[in-house]
Amino acid sequence: MAYDGVSMEKIASETGLARTTLYSRFRRNPTCSVQSTGDVKDIGEVLCLRVADMASLLVDPLFGGLHALILLNRRRFPDLAPLMHELGYLNALRLLAQDIRAAAQRDGTSQPEAVAEHILTAEAYRRKVVDLMLLDRDLW
């Protein structure tokens, strides 16, 4: 997918942010990939590597800021949120399902997409619970 008609200059202008701020915060190509699992064959190890990498984005303040920026500007850029959902969450699900599907050929898993969704959702939930618990540390 392309970002036809979308540039950092246009985003900066529409959002009121400085172009240099956007460039300094989001230098990488928006189609960032999740790190390779290399020659790892054990599905448990593969999933742990992938999910840890994906989940690290969920707690990254820059990623959170980008997410908030997209939500705040959803009326100005109605196609951006679905595109980011496609390139982010849905792509992560496809990647996990692909790994699970490959293991399923050996192990017999019948619903790789459902397994991928449960794993990714559980990891995101775990991160939120930890963050919530840390807010009340003084009560420990």
Chimera marker file (.cmm) of the C-alpha trace (Angstrom):
<marker_set name="trace">
<marker id="1" x="0.000" y="0.000" z="0.000" r="1" g="1" b="0" radius="0.5"/>
<marker id="2" x="1.157" y="3.485" z="-0.709" r="1" g="1" b="0" radius="0.5"/>
<marker id="3" x="0.608" y="6.751" z="1.073" r="1" g="1" b="0" radius="0.5"/>
<marker id="4" x="-0.620" y="8.536" z="-2.053" r="1" g="1" b="0" radius="0.5"/>
<marker id="5" x="-0.867" y="12.250" z="-1.473" r="1" g="1" b="0" radius="0.5"/>
<marker id="6" x="0.419" y="12.061" z="2.088" r="1" g="1" b="0" radius="0.5"/>
<marker id="7" x="3.721" y="13.663" z="2.992" r="1" g="1" b="0" radius="0.5"/>
<marker id="8" x="5.396" y="14.683" z="6.221" r="1" g="1" b="0" radius="0.5"/>
<marker id="9" x="4.906" y="18.292" z="5.143" r="1" g="1" b="0" radius="0.5"/>
<marker id="10" x="1.178" y="17.776" z="4.678" r="1" g="1" b="0" radius="0.5"/>
<marker id="11" x="0.813" y="15.967" z="8.002" r="1" g="1" b="0" radius="0.5"/>
<marker id="12" x="2.799" y="18.705" z="9.768" r="1" g="1" b="0" radius="0.5"/>
<marker id="13" x="0.678" y="21.412" z="8.168" r="1" g="1" b="0" radius="0.5"/>
<marker id="14" x="-2.642" y="19.726" z="8.932" r="1" g="1" b="0" radius="0.5"/>
<marker id="15" x="-1.767" y="18.829" z="12.522" r="1" g="1" b="0" radius="0.5"/>
<marker id="16" x="0.053" y="22.020" z="13.414" r="1" g="1" b="0" radius="0.5"/>
<marker id="17" x="3.215" y="20.146" z="14.357" r="1" g="1" b="0" radius="0.5"/>
<marker id="18" x="6.647" y="21.255" z="13.248" r="1" g="1" b="0" radius="0.5"/>
<marker id="19" x="7.993" y="19.264" z="10.329" r="1" g="1" b="0" radius="0.5"/>
<marker id="20" x="11.284" y="18.787" z="12.165" r="1" g="1" b="0" radius="0.5"/>
<marker id="21" x="9.399" y="17.257" z="15.103" r="1" g="1" b="0" radius="0.5"/>
<marker id="22" x="7.766" y="14.698" z="12.840" r="1" g="1" b="0" radius="0.5"/>
<marker id="23" x="11.039" y="13.883" z="11.097" r="1" g="1" b="0" radius="0.5"/>
<marker id="24" x="12.924" y="13.524" z="14.371" r="1" g="1" b="0" radius="0.5"/>
<marker id="25" x="10.267" y="11.267" z="15.892" r="1" g="1" b="0" radius="0.5"/>
<marker id="26" x="9.312" y="9.138" z="12.888" r="1" g="1" b="0" radius="0.5"/>
<marker id="27" x="12.390" y="8.744" z="10.694" r="1" g="1" b="0" radius="0.5"/>
<marker id="28" x="11.841" y="5.131" z="9.825" r="1" g="1" b="0" radius="0.5"/>
<marker id="29" x="9.786" y="3.882" z="6.926" r="1" g="1" b="0" radius="0.5"/>
<marker id="30" x="6.179" y="3.350" z="8.097" r="1" g="1" b="0" radius="0.5"/>
<marker id="31" x="6.262" y="-0.231" z="6.868" r="1" g="1" b="0" radius="0.5"/>
<marker id="32" x="8.640" y="-1.244" z="9.676" r="1" g="1" b="0" radius="0.5"/>
<marker id="33" x="9.045" y="-4.958" z="9.917" r="1" g="1" b="0" radius="0.5"/>
<marker id="34" x="9.116" y="-7.176" z="12.951" r="1" g="1" b="0" radius="0.5"/>
<marker id="35" x="12.526" y="-8.695" z="13.563" r="1" g="1" b="0" radius="0.5"/>
<marker id="36" x="13.319" y="-11.958" z="11.843" r="1" g="1" b="0" radius="0.5"/>
<marker id="37" x="13.207" y="-15.152" z="13.832" r="1" g="1" b="0" radius="0.5"/>
<marker id="38" x="15.994" y="-16.536" z="11.648" r="1" g="1" b="0" radius="0.5"/>
<marker id="39" x="16.371" y="-20.269" z="11.718" r="1" g="1" b="0" radius="0.5"/>
<marker id="40" x="14.342" y="-20.807" z="14.896" r="1" g="1" b="0" radius="0.5"/>
<marker id="41" x="12.026" y="-23.773" z="14.320" r="1" g="1" b="0" radius="0.5"/>
<marker id="42" x="10.399" y="-24.258" z="17.739" r="1" g="1" b="0" radius="0.5"/>
<marker id="43" x="6.979" y="-22.579" z="17.501" r="1" g="1" b="0" radius="0.5"/>
<marker id="44" x="7.023" y="-21.574" z="21.170" r="1" g="1" b="0" radius="0.5"/>
<marker id="45" x="10.342" y="-19.802" z="20.738" r="1" g="1" b="0" radius="0.5"/>
<marker id="46" x="9.229" y="-18.183" z="17.460" r="1" g="1" b="0" radius="0.5"/>
<marker id="47" x="6.021" y="-16.878" z="19.028" r="1" g="1" b="0" radius="0.5"/>
<marker id="48" x="7.837" y="-15.554" z="22.095" r="1" g="1" b="0" radius="0.5"/>
<marker id="49" x="10.301" y="-13.649" z="19.892" r="1" g="1" b="0" radius="0.5"/>
<marker id="50" x="7.603" y="-12.247" z="17.620" r="1" g="1" b="0" radius="0.5"/>
<marker id="51" x="5.157" y="-11.287" z="20.375" r="1" g="1" b="0" radius="0.5"/>
<marker id="52" x="7.851" y="-9.641" z="22.503" r="1" g="1" b="0" radius="0.5"/>
<marker id="53" x="8.938" y="-7.578" z="19.500" r="1" g="1" b="0" radius="0.5"/>
<marker id="54" x="5.371" y="-6.610" z="18.602" r="1" g="1" b="0" radius="0.5"/>
<marker id="55" x="4.390" y="-5.871" z="22.193" r="1" g="1" b="0" radius="0.5"/>
<marker id="56" x="7.365" y="-3.564" z="22.652" r="1" g="1" b="0" radius="0.5"/>
<marker id="57" x="5.690" y="-1.237" z="20.155" r="1" g="1" b="0" radius="0.5"/>
<marker id="58" x="2.525" y="-1.164" z="22.240" r="1" g="1" b="0" radius="0.5"/>
<marker id="59" x="4.344" y="0.422" z="25.173" r="1" g="1" b="0" radius="0.5"/>
<marker id="60" x="6.663" y="2.659" z="23.126" r="1" g="1" b="0" radius="0.5"/>
<marker id="61" x="5.777" y="6.307" z="23.914" r="1" g="1" b="0" radius="0.5"/>
<marker id="62" x="6.442" y="7.337" z="20.303" r="1" g="1" b="0" radius="0.5"/>
<marker id="63" x="4.083" y="4.664" z="19.037" r="1" g="1" b="0" radius="0.5"/>
<marker id="64" x="1.484" y="5.798" z="21.578" r="1" g="1" b="0" radius="0.5"/>
<marker id="65" x="1.945" y="9.379" z="20.412" r="1" g="1" b="0" radius="0.5"/>
<marker id="66" x="1.515" y="8.388" z="16.782" r="1" g="1" b="0" radius="0.5"/>
<marker id="67" x="-1.616" y="6.429" z="17.693" r="1" g="1" b="0" radius="0.5"/>
<marker id="68" x="-3.040" y="9.455" z="19.537" r="1" g="1" b="0" radius="0.5"/>
<marker id="69" x="-2.167" y="11.726" z="16.605" r="1" g="1" b="0" radius="0.5"/>
<marker id="70" x="-3.973" y="9.428" z="14.189" r="1" g="1" b="0" radius="0.5"/>
<marker id="71" x="-7.062" y="9.326" z="16.420" r="1" g="1" b="0" radius="0.5"/>
<marker id="72" x="-7.097" y="13.106" z="16.886" r="1" g="1" b="0" radius="0.5"/>
<marker id="73" x="-6.919" y="13.656" z="13.141" r="1" g="1" b="0" radius="0.5"/>
<marker id="74" x="-9.244" y="10.882" z="11.991" r="1" g="1" b="0" radius="0.5"/>
<marker id="75" x="-11.688" y="13.347" z="10.447" r="1" g="1" b="0" radius="0.5"/>
<marker id="76" x="-8.962" y="15.147" z="8.492" r="1" g="1" b="0" radius="0.5"/>
<marker id="77" x="-7.383" y="11.907" z="7.293" r="1" g="1" b="0" radius="0.5"/>
<marker id="78" x="-10.173" y="9.301" z="7.300" r="1" g="1" b="0" radius="0.5"/>
<marker id="79" x="-8.101" y="6.769" z="5.347" r="1" g="1" b="0" radius="0.5"/>
<marker id="80" x="-5.090" y="6.895" z="7.669" r="1" g="1" b="0" radius="0.5"/>
<marker id="81" x="-6.498" y="4.963" z="10.660" r="1" g="1" b="0" radius="0.5"/>
<marker id="82" x="-7.688" y="1.976" z="8.586" r="1" g="1" b="0" radius="0.5"/>
<marker id="83" x="-4.356" y="1.958" z="6.758" r="1" g="1" b="0" radius="0.5"/>
<marker id="84" x="-2.373" y="1.960" z="9.994" r="1" g="1" b="0" radius="0.5"/>
<marker id="85" x="-4.646" y="-0.796" z="11.354" r="1" g="1" b="0" radius="0.5"/>
<marker id="86" x="-3.926" y="-2.827" z="8.219" r="1" g="1" b="0" radius="0.5"/>
<marker id="87" x="-0.170" y="-2.224" z="8.362" r="1" g="1" b="0" radius="0.5"/>
<marker id="88" x="0.041" y="-2.653" z="12.126" r="1" g="1" b="0" radius="0.5"/>
<marker id="89" x="-2.345" y="-4.914" z="13.996" r="1" g="1" b="0" radius="0.5"/>
<marker id="90" x="-3.663" y="-6.926" z="11.042" r="1" g="1" b="0" radius="0.5"/>
<marker id="91" x="-0.163" y="-7.371" z="9.639" r="1" g="1" b="0" radius="0.5"/>
<marker id="92" x="1.013" y="-8.619" z="13.052" r="1" g="1" b="0" radius="0.5"/>
<marker id="93" x="-1.866" y="-11.110" z="13.118" r="1" g="1" b="0" radius="0.5"/>
<marker id="94" x="-0.971" y="-12.326" z="9.619" r="1" g="1" b="0" radius="0.5"/>
<marker id="95" x="2.672" y="-12.746" z="10.591" r="1" g="1" b="0" radius="0.5"/>
<marker id="96" x="1.825" y="-14.736" z="13.722" r="1" g="1" b="0" radius="0.5"/>
<marker id="97" x="-0.744" y="-16.816" z="11.824" r="1" g="1" b="0" radius="0.5"/>
<marker id="98" x="1.879" y="-17.569" z="9.165" r="1" g="1" b="0" radius="0.5"/>
<marker id="99" x="4.264" y="-18.871" z="11.837" r="1" g="1" b="0" radius="0.5"/>
<marker id="100" x="1.474" y="-20.890" z="13.461" r="1" g="1" b="0" radius="0.5"/>
<marker id="101" x="0.333" y="-22.226" z="10.080" r="1" g="1" b="0" radius="0.5"/>
<marker id="102" x="3.879" y="-23.415" z="9.341" r="1" g="1" b="0" radius="0.5"/>
<marker id="103" x="3.971" y="-25.193" z="12.705" r="1" g="1" b="0" radius="0.5"/>
<marker id="104" x="0.449" y="-26.535" z="12.114" r="1" g="1" b="0" radius="0.5"/>
<marker id="105" x="1.688" y="-28.467" z="9.113" r="1" g="1" b="0" radius="0.5"/>
<marker id="106" x="3.855" y="-30.363" z="11.574" r="1" g="1" b="0" radius="0.5"/>
<marker id="107" x="1.608" y="-30.246" z="14.648" r="1" g="1" b="0" radius="0.5"/>
<marker id="108" x="-1.975" y="-30.040" z="13.332" r="1" g="1" b="0" radius="0.5"/>
<marker id="109" x="-3.283" y="-26.639" z="14.549" r="1" g="1" b="0" radius="0.5"/>
<marker id="110" x="-6.650" y="-26.041" z="12.859" r="1" g="1" b="0" radius="0.5"/>
<marker id="111" x="-7.184" y="-22.288" z="13.434" r="1" g="1" b="0" radius="0.5"/>
<marker id="112" x="-3.887" y="-20.382" z="13.159" r="1" g="1" b="0" radius="0.5"/>
<marker id="113" x="-5.549" y="-16.961" z="12.780" r="1" g="1" b="0" radius="0.5"/>
<marker id="114" x="-7.599" y="-17.408" z="15.964" r="1" g="1" b="0" radius="0.5"/>
<marker id="115" x="-4.535" y="-18.581" z="17.879" r="1" g="1" b="0" radius="0.5"/>
<marker id="116" x="-2.569" y="-15.552" z="16.612" r="1" g="1" b="0" radius="0.5"/>
<marker id="117" x="-5.325" y="-13.157" z="17.659" r="1" g="1" b="0" radius="0.5"/>
<marker id="118" x="-5.538" y="-14.669" z="21.147" r="1" g="1" b="0" radius="0.5"/>
<marker id="119" x="-1.779" y="-14.466" z="21.625" r="1" g="1" b="0" radius="0.5"/>
<marker id="120" x="-1.475" y="-10.861" z="20.455" r="1" g="1" b="0" radius="0.5"/>
<marker id="121" x="-4.515" y="-9.701" z="22.419" r="1" g="1" b="0" radius="0.5"/>
<marker id="122" x="-3.350" y="-11.468" z="25.579" r="1" g="1" b="0" radius="0.5"/>
<marker id="123" x="0.087" y="-9.853" z="25.343" r="1" g="1" b="0" radius="0.5"/>
<marker id="124" x="-1.420" y="-6.389" z="24.874" r="1" g="1" b="0" radius="0.5"/>
<marker id="125" x="-3.726" y="-7.000" z="27.838" r="1" g="1" b="0" radius="0.5"/>
<marker id="126" x="-0.817" y="-8.204" z="29.986" r="1" g="1" b="0" radius="0.5"/>
<marker id="127" x="1.082" y="-4.986" z="29.274" r="1" g="1" b="0" radius="0.5"/>
<marker id="128" x="-1.937" y="-2.880" z="30.232" r="1" g="1" b="0" radius="0.5"/>
<marker id="129" x="-2.433" y="-4.798" z="33.484" r="1" g="1" b="0" radius="0.5"/>
<marker id="130" x="1.220" y="-4.293" z="34.406" r="1" g="1" b="0" radius="0.5"/>
<marker id="131" x="0.945" y="-0.560" z="33.646" r="1" g="1" b="0" radius="0.5"/>
<marker id="132" x="-2.218" y="-0.353" z="35.740" r="1" g="1" b="0" radius="0.5"/>
<marker id="133" x="-0.572" y="-2.153" z="38.641" r="1" g="1" b="0" radius="0.5"/>
<marker id="134" x="2.424" y="0.178" z="38.490" r="1" g="1" b="0" radius="0.5"/>
<marker id="135" x="0.145" y="3.184" z="38.901" r="1" g="1" b="0" radius="0.5"/>
<marker id="136" x="-0.790" y="1.976" z="42.400" r="1" g="1" b="0" radius="0.5"/>
<marker id="137" x="2.677" y="0.931" z="43.543" r="1" g="1" b="0" radius="0.5"/>
<marker id="138" x="2.294" y="2.867" z="46.771" r="1" g="1" b="0" radius="0.5"/>
<marker id="139" x="-0.539" y="0.472" z="47.720" r="1" g="1" b="0" radius="0.5"/>
<marker id="140" x="1.688" y="-2.571" z="47.407" r="1" g="1" b="0" radius="0.5"/>
<link id1="1" id2="2" r="1" g="1" b="0" radius="0.2"/>
<link id1="2" id2="3" r="1" g="1" b="0" radius="0.2"/>
<link id1="3" id2="4" r="1" g="1" b="0" radius="0.2"/>
<link id1="4" id2="5" r="1" g="1" b="0" radius="0.2"/>
<link id1="5" id2="6" r="1" g="1" b="0" radius="0.2"/>
<link id1="6" id2="7" r="1" g="1" b="0" radius="0.2"/>
<link id1="7" id2="8" r="1" g="1" b="0" radius="0.2"/>
<link id1="8" id2="9" r="1" g="1" b="0" radius="0.2"/>
<link id1="9" id2="10" r="1" g="1" b="0" radius="0.2"/>
<link id1="10" id2="11" r="1" g="1" b="0" radius="0.2"/>
<link id1="11" id2="12" r="1" g="1" b="0" radius="0.2"/>
<link id1="12" id2="13" r="1" g="1" b="0" radius="0.2"/>
<link id1="13" id2="14" r="1" g="1" b="0" radius="0.2"/>
<link id1="14" id2="15" r="1" g="1" b="0" radius="0.2"/>
<link id1="15" id2="16" r="1" g="1" b="0" radius="0.2"/>
<link id1="16" id2="17" r="1" g="1" b="0" radius="0.2"/>
<link id1="17" id2="18" r="1" g="1" b="0" radius="0.2"/>
<link id1="18" id2="19" r="1" g="1" b="0" radius="0.2"/>
<link id1="19" id2="20" r="1" g="1" b="0" radius="0.2"/>
<link id1="20" id2="21" r="1" g="1" b="0" radius="0.2"/>
<link id1="21" id2="22" r="1" g="1" b="0" radius="0.2"/>
<link id1="22" id2="23" r="1" g="1" b="0" radius="0.2"/>
<link id1="23" id2="24" r="1" g="1" b="0" radius="0.2"/>
<link id1="24" id2="25" r="1" g="1" b="0" radius="0.2"/>
<link id1="25" id2="26" r="1" g="1" b="0" radius="0.2"/>
<link id1="26" id2="27" r="1" g="1" b="0" radius="0.2"/>
<link id1="27" id2="28" r="1" g="1" b="0" radius="0.2"/>
<link id1="28" id2="29" r="1" g="1" b="0" radius="0.2"/>
<link id1="29" id2="30" r="1" g="1" b="0" radius="0.2"/>
<link id1="30" id2="31" r="1" g="1" b="0" radius="0.2"/>
<link id1="31" id2="32" r="1" g="1" b="0" radius="0.2"/>
<link id1="32" id2="33" r="1" g="1" b="0" radius="0.2"/>
<link id1="33" id2="34" r="1" g="1" b="0" radius="0.2"/>
<link id1="34" id2="35" r="1" g="1" b="0" radius="0.2"/>
<link id1="35" id2="36" r="1" g="1" b="0" radius="0.2"/>
<link id1="36" id2="37" r="1" g="1" b="0" radius="0.2"/>
<link id1="37" id2="38" r="1" g="1" b="0" radius="0.2"/>
<link id1="38" id2="39" r="1" g="1" b="0" radius="0.2"/>
<link id1="39" id2="40" r="1" g="1" b="0" radius="0.2"/>
<link id1="40" id2="41" r="1" g="1" b="0" radius="0.2"/>
<link id1="41" id2="42" r="1" g="1" b="0" radius="0.2"/>
<link id1="42" id2="43" r="1" g="1" b="0" radius="0.2"/>
<link id1="43" id2="44" r="1" g="1" b="0" radius="0.2"/>
<link id1="44" id2="45" r="1" g="1" b="0" radius="0.2"/>
<link id1="45" id2="46" r="1" g="1" b="0" radius="0.2"/>
<link id1="46" id2="47" r="1" g="1" b="0" radius="0.2"/>
<link id1="47" id2="48" r="1" g="1" b="0" radius="0.2"/>
<link id1="48" id2="49" r="1" g="1" b="0" radius="0.2"/>
<link id1="49" id2="50" r="1" g="1" b="0" radius="0.2"/>
<link id1="50" id2="51" r="1" g="1" b="0" radius="0.2"/>
<link id1="51" id2="52" r="1" g="1" b="0" radius="0.2"/>
<link id1="52" id2="53" r="1" g="1" b="0" radius="0.2"/>
<link id1="53" id2="54" r="1" g="1" b="0" radius="0.2"/>
<link id1="54" id2="55" r="1" g="1" b="0" radius="0.2"/>
<link id1="55" id2="56" r="1" g="1" b="0" radius="0.2"/>
<link id1="56" id2="57" r="1" g="1" b="0" radius="0.2"/>
<link id1="57" id2="58" r="1" g="1" b="0" radius="0.2"/>
<link id1="58" id2="59" r="1" g="1" b="0" radius="0.2"/>
<link id1="59" id2="60" r="1" g="1" b="0" radius="0.2"/>
<link id1="60" id2="61" r="1" g="1" b="0" radius="0.2"/>
<link id1="61" id2="62" r="1" g="1" b="0" radius="0.2"/>
<link id1="62" id2="63" r="1" g="1" b="0" radius="0.2"/>
<link id1="63" id2="64" r="1" g="1" b="0" radius="0.2"/>
<link id1="64" id2="65" r="1" g="1" b="0" radius="0.2"/>
<link id1="65" id2="66" r="1" g="1" b="0" radius="0.2"/>
<link id1="66" id2="67" r="1" g="1" b="0" radius="0.2"/>
<link id1="67" id2="68" r="1" g="1" b="0" radius="0.2"/>
<link id1="68" id2="69" r="1" g="1" b="0" radius="0.2"/>
<link id1="69" id2="70" r="1" g="1" b="0" radius="0.2"/>
<link id1="70" id2="71" r="1" g="1" b="0" radius="0.2"/>
<link id1="71" id2="72" r="1" g="1" b="0" radius="0.2"/>
<link id1="72" id2="73" r="1" g="1" b="0" radius="0.2"/>
<link id1="73" id2="74" r="1" g="1" b="0" radius="0.2"/>
<link id1="74" id2="75" r="1" g="1" b="0" radius="0.2"/>
<link id1="75" id2="76" r="1" g="1" b="0" radius="0.2"/>
<link id1="76" id2="77" r="1" g="1" b="0" radius="0.2"/>
<link id1="77" id2="78" r="1" g="1" b="0" radius="0.2"/>
<link id1="78" id2="79" r="1" g="1" b="0" radius="0.2"/>
<link id1="79" id2="80" r="1" g="1" b="0" radius="0.2"/>
<link id1="80" id2="81" r="1" g="1" b="0" radius="0.2"/>
<link id1="81" id2="82" r="1" g="1" b="0" radius="0.2"/>
<link id1="82" id2="83" r="1" g="1" b="0" radius="0.2"/>
<link id1="83" id2="84" r="1" g="1" b="0" radius="0.2"/>
<link id1="84" id2="85" r="1" g="1" b="0" radius="0.2"/>
<link id1="85" id2="86" r="1" g="1" b="0" radius="0.2"/>
<link id1="86" id2="87" r="1" g="1" b="0" radius="0.2"/>
<link id1="87" id2="88" r="1" g="1" b="0" radius="0.2"/>
<link id1="88" id2="89" r="1" g="1" b="0" radius="0.2"/>
<link id1="89" id2="90" r="1" g="1" b="0" radius="0.2"/>
<link id1="90" id2="91" r="1" g="1" b="0" radius="0.2"/>
<link id1="91" id2="92" r="1" g="1" b="0" radius="0.2"/>
<link id1="92" id2="93" r="1" g="1" b="0" radius="0.2"/>
<link id1="93" id2="94" r="1" g="1" b="0" radius="0.2"/>
<link id1="94" id2="95" r="1" g="1" b="0" radius="0.2"/>
<link id1="95" id2="96" r="1" g="1" b="0" radius="0.2"/>
<link id1="96" id2="97" r="1" g="1" b="0" radius="0.2"/>
<link id1="97" id2="98" r="1" g="1" b="0" radius="0.2"/>
<link id1="98" id2="99" r="1" g="1" b="0" radius="0.2"/>
<link id1="99" id2="100" r="1" g="1" b="0" radius="0.2"/>
<link id1="100" id2="101" r="1" g="1" b="0" radius="0.2"/>
<link id1="101" id2="102" r="1" g="1" b="0" radius="0.2"/>
<link id1="102" id2="103" r="1" g="1" b="0" radius="0.2"/>
<link id1="103" id2="104" r="1" g="1" b="0" radius="0.2"/>
<link id1="104" id2="105" r="1" g="1" b="0" radius="0.2"/>
<link id1="105" id2="106" r="1" g="1" b="0" radius="0.2"/>
<link id1="106" id2="107" r="1" g="1" b="0" radius="0.2"/>
<link id1="107" id2="108" r="1" g="1" b="0" radius="0.2"/>
<link id1="108" id2="109" r="1" g="1" b="0" radius="0.2"/>
<link id1="109" id2="110" r="1" g="1" b="0" radius="0.2"/>
<link id1="110" id2="111" r="1" g="1" b="0" radius="0.2"/>
<link id1="111" id2="112" r="1" g="1" b="0" radius="0.2"/>
<link id1="112" id2="113" r="1" g="1" b="0" radius="0.2"/>
<link id1="113" id2="114" r="1" g="1" b="0" radius="0.2"/>
<link id1="114" id2="115" r="1" g="1" b="0" radius="0.2"/>
<link id1="115" id2="116" r="1" g="1" b="0" radius="0.2"/>
<link id1="116" id2="117" r="1" g="1" b="0" radius="0.2"/>
<link id1="117" id2="118" r="1" g="1" b="0" radius="0.2"/>
<link id1="118" id2="119" r="1" g="1" b="0" radius="0.2"/>
<link id1="119" id2="120" r="1" g="1" b="0" radius="0.2"/>
<link id1="120" id2="121" r="1" g="1" b="0" radius="0.2"/>
<link id1="121" id2="122" r="1" g="1" b="0" radius="0.2"/>
<link id1="122" id2="123" r="1" g="1" b="0" radius="0.2"/>
<link id1="123" id2="124" r="1" g="1" b="0" radius="0.2"/>
<link id1="124" id2="125" r="1" g="1" b="0" radius="0.2"/>
<link id1="125" id2="126" r="1" g="1" b="0" radius="0.2"/>
<link id1="126" id2="127" r="1" g="1" b="0" radius="0.2"/>
<link id1="127" id2="128" r="1" g="1" b="0" radius="0.2"/>
<link id1="128" id2="129" r="1" g="1" b="0" radius="0.2"/>
<link id1="129" id2="130" r="1" g="1" b="0" radius="0.2"/>
<link id1="130" id2="131" r="1" g="1" b="0" radius="0.2"/>
<link id1="131" id2="132" r="1" g="1" b="0" radius="0.2"/>
<link id1="132" id2="133" r="1" g="1" b="0" radius="0.2"/>
<link id1="133" id2="134" r="1" g="1" b="0" radius="0.2"/>
<link id1="134" id2="135" r="1" g="1" b="0" radius="0.2"/>
<link id1="135" id2="136" r="1" g="1" b="0" radius="0.2"/>
<link id1="136" id2="137" r="1" g="1" b="0" radius="0.2"/>
<link id1="137" id2="138" r="1" g="1" b="0" radius="0.2"/>
<link id1="138" id2="139" r="1" g="1" b="0" radius="0.2"/>
<link id1="139" id2="140" r="1" g="1" b="0" radius="0.2"/>
</marker_set>
